[in-house]
């Protein structure tokens, strides 16, 4: 199965990248003010700590007792709660766009599997997702998501504690090793950037999940022309799929199964349709609906690339027949991300 189907996938993946860029831009712009406010409080705390004198070495407990530390923690908690609300709004808006895109992609992929002469009659019976169904699906996605607790309810307290602890550790270490305020603050940048990194991962993961859920829901609404789905990894796009996604690529699934991709994953679902004979369409040759498996694709790659993707130990086990390709993937569960596939440890 190639050509038009891959073109449809590429087109809607481009739509998803556009949705992702818009959400990313909003999240970054909103976080700039958060970052500036928190950094100002960190600078105040660092200045006070360094102002104790060149020979002073403050303990973590002494730092926490400073009024500047308490002021910093209050600011972090307040700003993280505000930013959590922004993340919630941005993700919700992106999910609605992704649901519409996923439903449209599903319809296009279904139609492409039928001869052009028959598409008019298929369109007539193809069930769409009405506006209220789109809204209901977005709401269900947000309520059911393990990530929901990260954004609003726990964002303030948890983020404040994590950032605060990292800042205290960095300050104690920096002051103890006689670093300058600039050196200390530079070392703390990763901690200050952690909430933004988390927000971007949440947005991308939930948006892609919305796209897949809408695709599956559209298939589910059309059992007369869809009887299952095929796991399709982004084998010809960027970024390159991980080994777990590659192992799942081309596998067939029933409609009651979900595609549980990993965070930031971009896999999608291709429809499995009945044959023309099953549908009563006569006089038309059956198209080749074969999807190359991930293993078949991997076998075509140069050895150097295979080693790079697998790593030396896993590659040698696979090459010697001690590790099946399909066993590269396994399902993990976490309270934060829910069920997701990942590379099986050796």
N, C-alpha and C positions, 0 to 999 in steps of 0.2 A: 504494500500500500504506500504509494508515494505521490509525488507531484501535487495535485490539487489539495489533498488532505494536509500535506506538509505546509503548503502555502497558507491554508486557513489557520493552522497552528501558529505559524510565524506571524501572521497578521494580528491575531489576538494576543500573542505574547508581546507584540509591540504595544498593543493597547494597555496591557498590564504594566509594562515598563513606564508608560506615560503616567498611569495612575500612581505608580510607585514614586516617580520623580516629583509629582505634585505633592504627595503626602510627605515625602522627604524634605522638600523645600519648606513646607509649613512647619514641620517639626524642628528643623534646624533654626529657622528664623525665630520661632517662639523660644527656643532654648537659649538664644544669645542673651536675652535679658536675664534669664534665670542664672546663666553662667556668670554674667557680670556681677549680679547681686551677691551670689555666693562667694565668688572670688574676692570681692571687696571685704567680706567678713573674714575670710581666710587670711588675707593680707593684714587685717587689723590684729588678728590673733597671733600671726607670725611676728609682727612688729612688736607686740607686747612681750612675747616670749623672748625674743632676741634683746629686747630692751632691759631684761633682767641683768644684763652684764655679760661680758665675753667669757667669764669663768663659770657662769651659771649653767647647770644642766637640769632642766625641769623634767620631772617624771610625768607619765601619762595622767596620774591622779592630780598632780598640781596643775597641769594644763586644763583639765576638766573643771577645776574649781575657779578658773579665771572667768570674770564676767564676759570677756570677749568670746570665750568658748561657748558659753550659754547663749549669747546673742547669735553666734554663728549657727548653732544647732537649731534655734528657733527659726532662723531665716531659711535654712535648708528644708526643714519640715514644711514651712509655709509655701515655699517656692515649688517643692515637689508635689504638694497637693494641687496647686494651681496647674502645674505642668501635666499632672495626671489627667485633669479635666480636659486639657488641650489634646492630649493623646487620645482620649476617649472619643472626642468629637472628630478628630482627623481620621481615626480608624473607622468610625461609623460611616463617614462620608465616602471613604475609599472602598469600604465593603459594598455599599450600595452600587457604586459604579462597577465593581468587580462582579457582582451578581448579575447585573444587566449584560455585561460582557460575556460572562460564562454561559448564560442562557442563549445568547445570540450565537456564540461559537458552537454550542451543542447542536442548535438547529442547522447551522451551515454544514457541520460535519455529517449529520444524518442525511441531509439532502444530497451531499456529494457522493454518498455511497449508492445512490440510485441513478439509473440512466436518465439522461436529460428529458426524454419524452415522458417519463413517469413522474417527474418532480412536481408538475402542476397538481396532480391528484394527491401526492404525498403532502404537499403544502396545505391542501384543503383539510386534511385530517390531523395535521401536526399540532399538538397542544402547546400553547405558549404559557409562559408564566405571567399572569396578570399583575398589575401594579400592587395589589394588596398582598399577593403571594411573595413578591420581591421584598416588601416591607416586613412581612412576617418572617421570612427566611433570615434577613439581616438581624432582626431582633432575636431569633432563636440562636443564631451563631454567636451573638454577643453574650447571651445568657449561659449557653452551654460551654463556652470557651474556658479552659483552665486559666487563660491569661487574664480573664476579667478581673480576678482578684488582685492582679498586679497593678492595674492602672489606677483605680480610684481608692478602693478601700485600704490597700496596704502600701500604696506608693509613698505617702508622706513619711510614716513612721519607719518603714523598712529602709527606704532610701536614705533617710537622715541618719539612721544608725550605721548603715554600711559606709556611707561617705565619711561620717564623723570619725569612725574608728580608723579608716584608712588615713584620714588627714592627721589625726593625733599620732598615729604610728610614724607617718612621714615627717611630722614636725619634730618628734622626739629624736628620731634617727638623724635628721638633718642638723638640729641644734647640737646634738651630742657630738657630731663629727665636724662641727664648726663650719657648716656651710652657710653661704650668704642667703638672704631672704629670697633673692631671685632664683638661686639654685634649688632652694626648698620648694618654692612655688612651681617651678618647672617640673619637678619630680611628682608633684601632686596633680598635674594635669590629667593623667589617666583616670584618677578617681573622680575628678570633676566632670569628665566626659562620659562616665559610665551610664548615667541616666539616658543620655541622648542615644548612645549605642543600643541600649535596651529598647528604647522607644522605636528606633528604626527597625529592629528585628521583629518586635511585636507587630508593627504596622505591615511589614512585608509578609510575615507569616499569616496573619489573619486575613489579609487581602487575597492572598493566593488560596487560602482555605475557602473563602467566600466564592471565588471563581469556580473551584472544583465542586463545591456543594451545589451551586446553581447548575453546573453541567450535569451532575448526577440527578438532580431534581427534574430537569428537563427530560432526561432519558427515562426517568421513572414515570413521568406523566405520559409517556408514549410507548407503552409495552407492546402495542401492535406493530411497531417498527424497530424497537430496540429490545434486545434480550440479554444484554450484558455489556461489559466494557473492558477495554484493554489498557493496561498501564503503559503510558507513553512518557519516557524521559526526554529531556531536552538534549538529545544526543548530537544534534548538529548546530546547537546554539551556544551562546555564552551566558553564564559560565558553564563549563563542562560539567556533566553530571558526576556525582560521586559514585563510588563502586556499588553502594547499596541500591541507588536508583537504577543503575545500569543492570544489576541483577534482576530487578523487578520489571524492567522494560520488556514489553511484549507479552507479559503474563495476562491470562484471561480471568475475569472476575464476574460474579453474579451481581445483580442490582442491589442486593442487601448488604454488599461489602462497601467499605469506604476506602478512599485513597489517603492513607495517613502518612503524608510526606514529613520530612524533617523540617525544623525551622529554616526559613529562607528558601525552602524547596520550590521548584517550578515544574514539577511533573503534572501531567494532565491525563484525561480519560478519553479514549476513542470509543465510539459506539460499536457494538457488535449487532449487526442487523440480520434479519432472516434472509435466506436466499431468495432470488427472484421467483423460483419455483414455489417456495413456501408461501410467497405473497400472491401467487397467481399471475405473475407477469410473464407472458409468453413471448417467444421470438426474440429474446435479448440474451446475448452471451453474458454469463456470470463474470464480473470483474475479479481481478486478483486482489483479495482482501487480506493477503498475508502481510503480517507485520514482522519484520526482522527482529529476532530476540536480541537482548543485550549481549548474550554470550556470542551470538553470531557476529554482531557488530564488533565485539572485542577481539574475536579471532582474526578479523581482517586488519587489525592495527599492527604496526611494526612492533617488534619485540621491545625496543627501547621505550616506547610509549606504554606498553603493557606493564613493564617493570615499574615505570614511574607511577602509574595509576594504582598498582597493587602493593608496591613495596617489595623488597627483595625476598623476605621470608614468606609472605603470602604467595608471591609469584612462584617460588620454587615448590611449595606445597601443591599449588594448582597444576603446575606443569608436570609434576610427578604423579598426578592422579590422586593425591591424598586430600584434595579439597575440591568439592563440586562448585561450579560457578554460582548455581542457584542458592548455595549456602552462604554466599557473601553477605546477604541481607538478613537482618533480624529486626524484630519490633521491640522498641524500648518504651517504657512508661515513666513519666515523671508528673508530679503534681503541678508543675509549672507549665509544661508543654503538652501534656496528655500523651496519647499514643503516637509514636512516630518511628519510621524506619531508620536504621543506622547500619553501619558496617559491623558485621559480627566479629568480635575479638578472636584472635587466633588462640 
